[in-house]
Amino acid sequence: MGGENVPGGVKILLMGVLVAMLAYIFFPLIAMFGYNWFVWLLIIGIILLLYRLFSEDKTILKSDKNE
């Protein structure tokens, strides 16, 4: 995971808080529509965003390309 100066326990805690907040935000959508294709696309998008957010070599704003 990225953030070399942040302890691993803090990263896990922050990721848990972020997932809980996203679940709180998207729970009414799931309750209203069920687990249809739109909800699955949202879940996959959030997982990819979390992976990119916490990967070591990338950030959300900086990609692989050297500009």
N, CA, C and O of each residue as an XYZ file, in Angstrom:
268
protein
N       0.832     -1.181      0.000
C       0.000      0.000      0.000
C       0.876      1.243      0.000
O       2.015      1.221      0.466
N       0.333      2.303     -0.520
C       1.063      3.566     -0.562
C       1.122      4.223      0.801
O       0.575      3.701      1.773
N       1.775      5.352      0.874
C       1.893      6.084      2.136
C       2.929      5.459      3.034
O       2.589      4.863      4.056
N       4.191      5.587      2.668
C       5.267      4.923      3.409
C       5.369      5.397      4.851
O       5.829      4.648      5.713
N       4.947      6.638      5.132
C       5.086      7.193      6.476
C       3.901      6.874      7.385
O       3.920      7.216      8.567
N       2.888      6.232      6.852
C       1.684      5.920      7.634
C       1.755      4.463      8.075
O       1.976      3.585      7.240
N       1.574      4.180      9.368
C       1.605      2.789      9.835
C       0.492      1.949      9.204
O      -0.558      2.467      8.824
N       0.742      0.661      9.105
C      -0.222     -0.245      8.487
C      -1.557     -0.284      9.202
O      -2.603     -0.369      8.559
N      -1.534     -0.222     10.529
C      -2.785     -0.241     11.286
C      -3.663      0.959     10.986
O      -4.888      0.845     10.936
N      -3.029      2.119     10.785
C      -3.789      3.330     10.459
C      -4.398      3.203      9.069
O      -5.528      3.637      8.845
N      -3.654      2.608      8.130
C      -4.190      2.394      6.784
C      -5.411      1.485      6.822
O      -6.415      1.759      6.164
N      -5.324      0.408      7.589
C      -6.451     -0.525      7.704
C      -7.650      0.180      8.325
O      -8.779      0.012      7.866
N      -7.406      0.966      9.365
C      -8.489      1.700     10.018
C      -9.146      2.690      9.059
O     -10.372      2.763      8.983
N      -8.335      3.447      8.331
C      -8.882      4.418      7.388
C      -9.637      3.739      6.250
O     -10.671      4.238      5.806
N      -9.125      2.598      5.773
C      -9.828      1.878      4.718
C     -11.158      1.351      5.238
O     -12.157      1.377      4.518
N     -11.184      0.873      6.481
C     -12.436      0.408      7.072
C     -13.450      1.529      7.226
O     -14.638      1.342      6.967
N     -12.970      2.709      7.655
C     -13.866      3.866      7.779
C     -14.407      4.268      6.412
O     -15.590      4.582      6.280
N     -13.548      4.258      5.394
C     -13.977      4.622      4.048
C     -15.005      3.640      3.504
O     -16.003      4.051      2.913
N     -14.772      2.356      3.697
C     -15.734      1.350      3.229
C     -17.055      1.488      3.976
O     -18.121      1.357      3.375
N     -16.999      1.754      5.284
C     -18.231      1.934      6.058
C     -19.004      3.161      5.589
O     -20.231      3.123      5.501
N     -18.298      4.248      5.286
C     -18.977      5.447      4.791
C     -19.607      5.200      3.432
O     -20.728      5.640      3.178
N     -18.901      4.502      2.558
C     -19.464      4.199      1.246
C     -20.663      3.271      1.357
O     -21.642      3.433      0.628
N     -20.597      2.301      2.263
C     -21.745      1.416      2.473
C     -22.937      2.198      3.003
O     -24.074      1.937      2.610
N     -22.688      3.155      3.892
C     -23.767      3.984      4.432
C     -24.399      4.844      3.338
O     -25.612      5.054      3.325
N     -23.564      5.340      2.422
C     -24.077      6.172      1.338
C     -24.869      5.338      0.335
O     -25.945      5.751     -0.096
N     -24.349      4.167     -0.041
C     -24.970      3.384     -1.104
C     -26.012      2.392     -0.607
O     -26.678      1.758     -1.426
N     -26.178      2.234      0.697
C     -27.171      1.279      1.201
C     -28.592      1.599      0.750
O     -29.326      0.672      0.408
N     -29.023      2.874      0.731
C     -30.380      3.142      0.218
C     -30.567      2.731     -1.241
O     -31.652      2.295     -1.625
N     -29.514      2.866     -2.063
C     -29.622      2.407     -3.452
C     -29.819      0.902     -3.518
O     -30.634      0.406     -4.295
N     -29.064      0.179     -2.696
C     -29.184     -1.279     -2.695
C     -30.546     -1.688     -2.161
O     -31.161     -2.618     -2.682
N     -31.026     -1.000     -1.121
C     -32.342     -1.321     -0.566
C     -33.447     -1.018     -1.572
O     -34.452     -1.727     -1.622
N     -33.267      0.028     -2.369
C     -34.303      0.425     -3.313
C     -34.301     -0.454     -4.565
O     -35.359     -0.892     -5.016
N     -33.118     -0.713     -5.127
C     -33.029     -1.402     -6.405
C     -32.586     -2.857     -6.292
O     -32.734     -3.607     -7.257
N     -32.055     -3.277     -5.167
C     -31.517     -4.627     -5.047
C     -30.146     -4.707     -5.700
O     -29.578     -3.689     -6.096
N     -29.626     -5.904     -5.808
C     -28.305     -6.093     -6.406
C     -28.462     -6.314     -7.902
O     -28.348     -7.445     -8.374
N     -28.721     -5.259     -8.650
C     -28.800     -5.376    -10.099
C     -27.458     -4.977    -10.708
O     -26.482     -4.790     -9.980
N     -27.398     -4.848    -12.011
C     -26.128     -4.589    -12.698
C     -25.544     -3.238    -12.316
O     -24.324     -3.101    -12.236
N     -26.387     -2.232    -12.078
C     -25.887     -0.901    -11.723
C     -25.161     -0.927    -10.383
O     -24.102     -0.317    -10.236
N     -25.725     -1.629     -9.414
C     -25.102     -1.720     -8.090
C     -23.786     -2.483     -8.185
O     -22.808     -2.114     -7.535
N     -23.752     -3.545     -8.991
C     -22.507     -4.287     -9.153
C     -21.437     -3.430     -9.822
O     -20.262     -3.520     -9.463
N     -21.829     -2.595    -10.796
C     -20.857     -1.685    -11.406
C     -20.320     -0.683    -10.388
O     -19.126     -0.384    -10.388
N     -21.189     -0.161     -9.519
C     -20.733      0.744     -8.465
C     -19.753      0.056     -7.523
O     -18.725      0.630     -7.165
N     -20.068     -1.171     -7.122
C     -19.196     -1.909     -6.205
C     -17.833     -2.162     -6.841
O     -16.804     -1.970     -6.193
N     -17.815     -2.590     -8.101
C     -16.552     -2.844     -8.795
C     -15.761     -1.548     -8.952
O     -14.542     -1.540     -8.776
N     -16.447     -0.451     -9.281
C     -15.770      0.842     -9.406
C     -15.151      1.295     -8.100
O     -14.041      1.828     -8.093
N     -15.851      1.091     -6.995
C     -15.326      1.483     -5.685
C     -14.123      0.631     -5.310
O     -13.148      1.142     -4.760
N     -14.184     -0.664     -5.602
C     -13.047     -1.543     -5.315
C     -11.825     -1.121     -6.129
O     -10.712     -1.078     -5.604
N     -12.030     -0.809     -7.412
C     -10.906     -0.352     -8.235
C     -10.352      0.978     -7.740
O      -9.140      1.191     -7.753
N     -11.234      1.873     -7.304
C     -10.784      3.156     -6.765
C      -9.976      2.965     -5.485
O      -8.947      3.614     -5.298
N     -10.440      2.072     -4.597
C      -9.689      1.799     -3.371
C      -8.333      1.173     -3.684
O      -7.335      1.513     -3.048
N      -8.286      0.256     -4.664
C      -7.012     -0.356     -5.041
C      -6.041      0.699     -5.565
O      -4.866      0.719     -5.199
N      -6.553      1.571     -6.426
C      -5.690      2.611     -6.987
C      -5.277      3.619     -5.923
O      -4.162      4.139     -5.959
N      -6.164      3.897     -4.981
C      -5.863      4.850     -3.921
C      -4.748      4.349     -3.015
O      -3.905      5.134     -2.581
N      -4.734      3.047     -2.723
C      -3.775      2.499     -1.776
C      -2.630      1.730     -2.430
O      -1.859      1.073     -1.731
N      -2.501      1.799     -3.763
C      -1.369      1.121     -4.390
C      -0.114      1.972     -4.222
O      -0.197      3.196     -4.121
N       1.034      1.328     -4.191
C       2.287      2.025     -3.890
C       2.763      2.896     -5.040
O       3.269      3.996     -4.818
N       2.605      2.415     -6.262
C       3.230      3.091     -7.391
C       2.351      4.148     -8.035
O       2.818      4.875     -8.912
N       1.087      4.257     -7.625
C       0.183      5.201     -8.270
C      -0.581      5.996     -7.228
O      -0.700      5.590     -6.072
N      -1.086      7.116     -7.654
C      -2.090      7.831     -6.885
C      -3.272      8.059     -7.813
O      -3.218      7.683     -8.984
N      -4.321      8.659     -7.315
C      -5.478      8.898     -8.170
C      -5.123      9.900     -9.261
O      -5.599      9.785    -10.390
N      -4.291     10.877     -8.931
C      -3.989     11.939     -9.883
C      -2.808     11.624    -10.786
O      -2.710     12.191    -11.874
N      -1.905     10.736    -10.371
C      -0.715     10.432    -11.154
C      -0.831      9.020    -11.707
O      -1.031      8.069    -10.950
N      -0.706      8.879    -13.014
C      -0.814      7.559    -13.621
C       0.577      7.011    -13.910
O       1.579      7.552    -13.442
N       0.630      5.926    -14.691
C       1.903      5.312    -15.048
C       2.711      6.174    -16.008
O       3.934      6.048    -16.071
N       2.050      7.040    -16.749
C       2.713      7.803    -17.800
C       3.610      8.881    -17.196
O       3.215      9.590    -16.271
N       4.814      8.991    -17.731
C       5.716     10.072    -17.329
C       5.512     11.236    -18.277
O       5.783     11.132    -19.473
N       5.042     12.327    -17.744
C       4.764     13.478    -18.609
C       5.753     14.581    -18.332
O       5.689     15.639    -18.958
